[in-house]
Amino acid sequence: MDRRTFLATATALAPGLRAVAHGAPQPASRAGTRLILLGTAGGPRPRATRGSPAQVIIANEAAYVVDCGNGVARQLVAAGVPLRSIRGVFVTHHHSDHNADYGTLLLLAWTAGLATPVHTWGPPPLKRNTETFFEMSATDIDARMRDEGRPDLRPLVCPHELNSAGHVVEDANLRVTATIVDHPPMKPAFAYRFDVADRSIVISGDTRPSDALVALARGADVLVHEALIAAAVDRLVANVPNASDLKRSILSHHTTAEEAGRVAQAAAVGTLVLSHLIPAEDPSVTEEVWLEATRRHFHGRMIVGRDLLEV
């Protein structure tokens, strides 16, 4: 190799080499079960660089979506996940950053070719929410059935309400278990565990530090846990009229990065992924700030989530 060729090759490879050298998480292999973070910001307000909470688990080409924050359908498309491959949707609780696009996801998946049943799970009033959305969308659904020859979407969607912890569902691809976590005033709120042939994945949903979540996540390969940096909350709420109430709510109903580390260490999980980040776009809260807070208590692999990252 002559000098000019060597320099050109080295320049092309340099970004990837730097990423590996600094321990930046690399996309997982497409073989086996896939976990993709679709939205990693906490709270309902739309942001420029992060979507609202959502993730998808893909097993044997079937997609299982966990939470449906604003823009989840577009994020699935951006991640290369066909909307028609959705087989299950799991809602952790009914705050709008987790369910705003629940019905919209189903409708848009249908317009993208979904023709197979989709089962959905979540706390009450999931069935009423489903029915109400279909009532709101009936004009569009009926018109597309007549004009475009589509099957009726409504019989394809099968909502199931959860009121207690325990076994949720098992199919040919995975087994799902839930536990009740602590996120007032939303009761019940759930965390979910997905056990697949090649790995186990736990999604915390929104919660204060929870012994029930520790038990659910025991020995899991991956725990996706919400996290906040308490010292940055004052800046986050500085310009809103309900600042004092919002600050109290955030600090009392969520988990700090340090506490998330304790939960992961107690559960002996393999990898802790921080998501539902609060704050989501504070330039002073760098990736290293998140990792430093977490590694005080957790000694395993840590990842600060970002949209469309495959873990």
N, C-alpha and C positions, 0 to 999 in steps of 0.2 A: 504493500500500500504506500503510495507516495504521500508527501507531506500535505498537499492540498486535499486529497481524499480523506486523510486521517482527520484533519481539522474540521472538515465538513461533517464527517460522521460523528465526531465528538460533540460538535455543537448541536446536532440533531438529538443526540441522546442525553444531553446535559440536564434538561428539565426532569426527565424520568429518574436519572441517577440522583439528583438532589432530593427528589421526593422520597426515594427509598432510604437515602442516607439519613433523613430527618424523621424517619419512622411514620411518614404520612400514610394513612390507610389506603390501600389499593383496592380497586374493585374485585369482588370475589369472582371465582370461576362461575361460568354459566352452568356447569355440571352440578347436578343435585339441587337441593332446596335453596331458593334464593330469597333474601330479605332486602327490600329496597325501601329506603326512607324517602317518602314523597313530600312531606312537609315537616319542618323542624322548629317552627316558631311557636312560642306559647302565646295564647290570647287571640281574640277574634279580629283585631284590626289588621287589614291587609298591609303587607310590607313589600319592599322593593326586591329584597334578596332572598327571602325565605317564605315558603308557603305555610299554610295552617296545618295543624297536626294530622298526619296520615302516614300509613306505611302499608306495604303489600308483601305477602308471603306467597311465593310461587312454588308449587309442588306438582310435579308431573304435568307441567304446562297449565295447571288450574290456578287461578289467582284468588287469593283471600285477602280482602282489604280490611284493615283495622283503622277505624275512624275516618271521617269524611269531611275534613275541613275544606274551606273555600278553595276551589280550583283542583280538587283531587282528580277529576277526569282528565284534565289537561296534563297533570303531572304523570299520570299513568301512561299517557301517549308519549310524553317526553322521555319516559323511561323505557319505551319500547314494549310495553305490556298491552296486548290487544284487549280492548274493553269487552269484547265478546267472550273472553276467557274467564271472566269473573264468575265464581261459583258460590262465594260466601262473602258477607259483609258483617263485621263485628263492631258495634258501637260501645265505647267504654262508658259514656255518660252523655247527658243531653245539654251540655254547654255548647254554644253555637260554634266555637272553634273546632269542635269535634263532630258536629252533625249537620252543619249548615248545608252541605252538598250531598247529604244522604240520598234524598230523592232524586236530585239532579244527576248524581252518578248513575243511578239505575236507568233514568230516562235517556241519558246520553249514550250509555252502553247499548241500549235497545236501538237507538238510531244508528249505532255503529255495527249492528248485525247480531246483537245478543238474541238468541232464540231458545236458550236452555234455561231451566229453573235456577234461580238465585235464592238461597236461604240467607236470611239476615237475623242477627241476634243482638240483643241489647236490653237495657232496663225499660220498664214502662215509662212513657206510653208509646213504645215503638210501633205497635199495631195501629194506633190512632194516627201517629205521625205519617205512617205509610199510606193509610187510607186518605188522609187529608191532602197529602201531596198529589195523589192520583186524582182526587176531585179537582184540585187546582189545575192539573195538567190535562184534564179530560178532553178539552177542545183540541189540543195538539195531538194527543194519542189517537182520538177517534178519526181526525182528519188524515193522519198518516196511515192508519189502517185502511181507510177507504181509498185514498189516493195513491198509496205506495205499496199496497198489498202486504203490509206487515202483520205478523201475528199480534194478538192483544198482549201488551206488556203486563197487565195487572195480574193475570193468573200465573205468570212466571215468577212473581216475587212472593216468597213465603216468610213472613216475619214471625220470629219467636221471641217472646218476652222472658227475661231472666229476672228472678227475684231472690235467688240464693246462690251460694257458692257451690261448686262441684262440677261434675261432668256436664259438658255442653253438647258436644257432637263428636262423632267419629265416622269418617268415610274411608274410601280406598286410599286417600292421600295422607291424612293426618288425624290426630286426636286433639281435641281442644278441651281445656279445663279452665274454669274461672274462679276467682276469689273476689270478695267484696273488699274494696279499699276505702280509705278515709278521705273523702273530698266533699265536705259540707259546702253548701246546702244540698248538693246532688246526692240523693240516697235512693236506691243503691247506685254506687259507681263500681265498675269492675276493672280488674286486670285479667289478661288472658295468657294462657300458656299453650303453645303449639308444639306437640311432639310429633316429629316426622321421622322417617327411617334413619336419616343421616344426621339430624341435629334437633335441638330443642331451643325454642325462642319464646321469650316472655316479653309482653308489652305491658308496662305499668299502668297506662292511662294516667289520669291526674290523681294525686294522692299526697297526703302527709306521709312521713315515714310510717311504714306499715309492717307489723309482724306477720300478718296474713300474706303479704306480698313476699316476704322473705321465705315463708314456707312454700309458696307456689313456685318460686324461682329456684328452689334448692337444686344445685347441681346443673342448672341450665347452661347450655353453650353460650347463649346470648341473652342479655337483659337490656332492653331499651327502656330507660328510665327518664322521667321528666327531671329537670334541674333548674335551679335559679341561683343567682349570685345576689345575696341579700344586700350587700353594700351598694349595688347599682340600682336598687328599686326606687330610691328617692329621685334619681335622674329620670327614670322611666315615667313616673307619675307627676313630674314637676309641673306640667302645663295642662293638667286636666282639672275640671272643677270639683270632682269627687276624689281628690288625691288621697285624703286621709282614709276614706273607706276602701278605696282600691288598694292602697298599700297594706292595710290590715288584712284584706281578703287574700292578697298574693302571699303574704308571709305566713298566714295561718293555715292555708289550704293546700300548700305545695311543699316541695322537698328541695332543700339546698343541695348544691353539688357535693358538699362534704357529707351530708346525710345520705345522698344516693350512693356514695362510696361505702358508707357503713352497711347499707342494705346489701350491696353487691358482695361485700366481704363476708357478711353473715350468711348469705345464701351460697357462697362458694361458686359463683358463676365464672365461666371462662372469660367472657368479654362483656364489659359494661359500655353501652352506647348512651351518651347523653343526648336527649332530644327535648322537644317542647321547651326550648331554651328561653329563659326570662333573665335578662333582656335578650332580645334576638338580634338587635342591630346597634349595640353600643360599641363604638370603636375602641373604648378603653377596656372592654371585656374581650380579650383576645383568646384564641384557642389555648394558649399556655395558661391563662388565668383559670379556665375551666379545668384543665388537666391538673394544675397544681392543687386546686381545692380538692379534687377527687382523690388524688394519689396519697393524700394524708391518711386515708383510711382503707383504700382498696389497692391491692398489690397485683392484680391481674392486668389483662390487656384493656386499654381504655381508648375510646373513640369519641370525639366530639362530632355529633351528627351534622350533616349538611344535606340539603335537598338533592335527591337523585343518587345519593351514595348507596352502593350495594355493599352489604356487610356479609 
